[in-house]
Amino acid sequence: MYRKPKQKDRSVTLDLDSLMDILSCLVGVMLFLVIYTVLELGSAAYQAEVVVSPMAAPDARRVVVLAEAGTVRVIDVRPPLAGLLAGFEIVQSVPEVRLFVEAGQNTPTDPHFRYTLTYQPRSTTDLLGLMDLVVEERPAAVGDSIAQLGDGSSYIEALDRLDPNESWLAFAVDSTSVDIFRRARELAIERGFATGFDLLSLDFPLTLPLSSSGIEDLLSPIGILSKPQR
């Protein structure tokens, strides 16, 4: 008996693996575009909100701002040092340096610190190099908190005494004072100051060796403070 042979099923079977590969690629591309767009928008919003520090003048001097324990204080050694060294121009010898320090009755202060000179015998021909400037904290003289950073605060008054064309601010920031540092830095930049910063804390009293080579050397114990940064 003759039987008609069965025809093979010629229908095409859909390959789902290829389709899944295509969909995976499309989803990956879409996710990349979404993440890139979010990052770009976030960066633009950040740049719109953050105040950018100006560049410091080439001959601008560094003034240290301590941001520690949730407060800020300015250390500007030049005015008190000028008072302590009044009359030193007549000193001509090592013995006279010691007499000058011992005879000094002037102890200048600012809202947070007091300043004195001490005699330190060293092998040097630099008469200023025989003295140290000692910076001590005034008892119970705390800095300004973030809630106090406004007109009339010690910080703003200290900035008002400085010329942003002649000084730039180096912030020494401890781990507990990042928020107040940011606010204090914004206020400084709004007033035209160039700024720099580093994460460190200082121990008082500070002993700063003097030198005839320049006032900047007075800050050598915190010499890791960076140059002006944006």
C-alpha positions as CSV (number, residue, x, y, z in Angstrom):
1,M,0.0,0.0,0.0
2,Y,1.4,3.4,-1.0
3,R,1.8,6.0,1.8
4,K,2.4,9.6,1.1
5,P,5.5,10.8,2.8
6,K,5.1,13.4,5.5
7,Q,6.4,16.8,4.7
8,K,8.8,18.4,7.1
9,D,7.7,21.3,9.2
10,R,9.2,24.3,7.4
11,S,7.9,26.9,9.9
12,V,10.7,29.1,11.3
13,T,11.4,28.8,15.1
14,L,12.0,32.3,16.6
15,D,15.5,32.5,18.3
16,L,14.7,34.2,21.7
17,D,18.4,34.4,22.7
18,S,19.2,36.8,19.9
19,L,16.2,39.0,20.9
20,M,17.4,39.0,24.6
21,D,20.8,40.1,23.5
22,I,19.4,43.0,21.5
23,L,17.1,44.1,24.4
24,S,20.0,43.9,26.9
25,C,22.2,46.2,24.7
26,L,19.4,48.7,24.4
27,V,18.7,48.7,28.1
28,G,22.4,49.2,28.8
29,V,22.6,52.1,26.5
30,M,19.5,53.8,28.0
31,L,20.8,53.4,31.5
32,F,24.1,54.9,30.5
33,L,22.3,57.9,28.9
34,V,20.2,58.4,32.0
35,I,23.1,58.2,34.4
36,Y,25.2,60.6,32.3
37,T,22.3,63.1,32.1
38,V,21.9,63.0,35.9
39,L,25.6,63.5,36.5
40,E,25.7,66.4,34.1
41,L,22.7,68.1,35.7
42,G,24.1,67.6,39.1
43,S,27.5,69.0,38.1
44,A,25.8,72.1,36.6
45,A,23.7,72.6,39.7
46,Y,26.8,72.3,41.9
47,Q,28.8,74.8,39.8
48,A,25.9,77.2,39.9
49,E,25.7,77.0,43.8
50,V,29.4,76.9,44.7
51,V,31.3,80.2,44.9
52,V,34.6,80.0,43.1
53,S,37.7,81.4,44.9
54,P,39.5,84.1,43.0
55,M,43.3,83.8,42.4
56,A,45.6,85.4,44.9
57,A,48.0,88.2,44.0
58,P,51.6,86.9,43.5
59,D,52.8,88.9,46.5
60,A,49.8,88.3,48.8
61,R,50.5,87.1,52.3
62,R,49.0,84.1,54.0
63,V,46.6,84.6,56.9
64,V,45.5,81.4,58.8
65,V,41.9,80.7,59.7
66,L,41.4,77.9,62.2
67,A,38.2,75.9,61.7
68,E,38.1,73.6,64.7
69,A,35.6,72.3,67.2
70,G,32.8,73.8,65.1
71,T,34.1,77.4,65.3
72,V,36.4,79.7,63.3
73,R,39.2,82.0,64.4
74,V,41.6,84.1,62.5
75,I,45.3,84.2,63.3
76,D,46.9,87.3,61.8
77,V,50.3,87.6,63.4
78,R,51.5,90.7,61.6
79,P,49.8,93.4,63.7
80,P,50.9,92.0,67.1
81,L,54.3,91.2,65.8
82,A,54.8,94.8,64.6
83,G,54.0,96.0,68.1
84,L,56.3,93.4,69.7
85,L,59.2,94.4,67.5
86,A,58.8,98.2,67.9
87,G,62.3,99.6,68.6
88,F,64.1,96.4,67.5
89,E,65.8,98.3,64.7
90,I,68.3,99.7,67.2
91,V,69.4,96.2,68.4
92,Q,72.9,95.5,67.1
93,S,74.2,92.4,69.0
94,V,73.2,89.1,70.5
95,P,73.2,90.3,74.2
96,E,71.0,93.2,73.1
97,V,68.5,90.8,71.7
98,R,68.1,89.1,75.1
99,L,67.8,92.4,76.9
100,F,65.2,93.5,74.3
101,V,63.0,90.5,75.0
102,E,63.4,90.7,78.8
103,A,62.6,94.4,78.8
104,G,59.5,94.0,76.7
105,Q,56.3,94.7,78.6
106,N,54.0,94.7,75.6
107,T,51.7,91.7,75.3
108,P,49.4,92.3,72.3
109,T,46.1,90.4,72.1
110,D,43.2,90.0,69.6
111,P,39.8,88.5,70.3
112,H,41.2,85.0,70.6
113,F,45.0,85.0,71.1
114,R,47.8,86.7,73.0
115,Y,51.3,87.1,71.6
116,T,54.7,87.2,73.3
117,L,58.4,87.0,72.4
118,T,60.9,84.6,73.9
119,Y,64.6,84.5,73.6
120,Q,66.1,81.4,72.0
121,P,69.9,81.2,71.7
122,R,70.8,79.7,68.3
123,S,73.9,79.5,66.1
124,T,72.9,82.2,63.6
125,T,73.9,85.7,62.6
126,D,70.2,86.6,62.1
127,L,69.3,88.6,65.2
128,L,65.6,88.0,64.6
129,G,66.4,84.3,64.4
130,L,67.2,84.4,68.2
131,M,63.6,85.0,69.0
132,D,60.3,83.0,68.9
133,L,56.8,84.3,68.6
134,V,54.5,82.4,71.0
135,V,50.8,82.4,70.3
136,E,48.6,81.4,73.2
137,E,44.8,81.0,73.3
138,R,43.0,83.5,75.5
139,P,41.0,81.7,78.3
140,A,37.3,81.3,77.4
141,A,37.8,83.1,74.1
142,V,35.9,80.7,71.7
143,G,35.5,81.3,68.0
144,D,32.4,82.0,66.1
145,S,29.9,79.2,65.5
146,I,28.1,78.7,62.2
147,A,25.1,80.4,63.6
148,Q,27.2,83.5,64.6
149,L,28.9,84.0,61.2
150,G,27.3,87.2,60.2
151,D,27.8,91.0,60.4
152,G,29.3,91.9,63.7
153,S,31.0,88.5,64.3
154,S,34.7,88.3,65.2
155,Y,35.3,86.5,61.9
156,I,33.7,89.2,59.7
157,E,35.4,92.0,61.7
158,A,38.8,90.2,61.1
159,L,38.1,90.0,57.4
160,D,37.1,93.6,57.3
161,R,40.6,94.5,58.7
162,L,42.3,92.6,55.9
163,D,42.7,93.7,52.2
164,P,41.9,90.8,49.8
165,N,44.4,92.3,47.4
166,E,47.2,91.9,49.9
167,S,46.1,88.7,51.8
168,W,44.8,85.3,51.1
169,L,43.2,82.9,53.6
170,A,44.6,79.5,54.5
171,F,42.0,77.4,56.4
172,A,43.2,74.8,58.8
173,V,40.2,72.4,59.2
174,D,39.7,69.6,61.7
175,S,37.3,66.7,61.1
176,T,34.4,68.2,63.1
177,S,34.4,71.6,61.3
178,V,33.8,71.0,57.6
179,D,30.3,72.6,57.6
180,I,31.5,75.9,59.3
181,F,34.6,75.9,57.1
182,R,32.4,75.8,54.0
183,R,30.3,78.7,55.2
184,A,33.3,80.8,56.4
185,R,35.0,80.2,53.0
186,E,31.9,81.3,51.1
187,L,31.8,84.5,53.1
188,A,35.5,85.1,52.5
189,I,35.1,84.5,48.7
190,E,32.2,86.9,48.6
191,R,34.5,89.6,50.0
192,G,37.1,88.9,47.3
193,F,39.6,86.7,49.2
194,A,41.5,83.9,47.6
195,T,41.4,80.8,49.8
196,G,43.2,77.5,50.4
197,F,42.7,74.7,52.9
198,D,44.0,71.5,54.5
199,L,42.7,69.1,57.0
200,L,44.8,69.4,60.2
201,S,44.6,70.6,63.8
202,L,47.0,72.8,65.8
203,D,48.2,72.5,69.3
204,F,48.6,75.6,71.5
205,P,50.7,77.4,72.5
206,L,52.2,77.8,69.0
207,T,55.9,78.5,68.9
208,L,56.9,80.2,65.7
209,P,60.6,81.0,65.1
210,L,61.3,84.4,63.7
211,S,63.4,85.1,60.7
212,S,64.5,88.1,58.7
213,S,63.8,86.2,55.5
214,G,60.1,86.9,55.6
215,I,57.0,86.8,57.7
216,E,55.8,83.7,55.8
217,D,58.4,81.7,57.7
218,L,56.5,82.4,60.8
219,L,53.9,79.8,59.6
220,S,56.4,77.0,59.1
221,P,54.8,74.8,61.8
222,I,51.7,74.7,59.6
223,G,53.7,74.9,56.3
224,I,51.7,72.0,54.8
225,L,48.8,74.5,54.3
226,S,48.2,74.6,50.6
227,K,48.5,77.4,48.2
228,P,45.2,79.2,47.2
229,Q,42.7,76.7,45.8
230,R,39.5,76.9,43.9
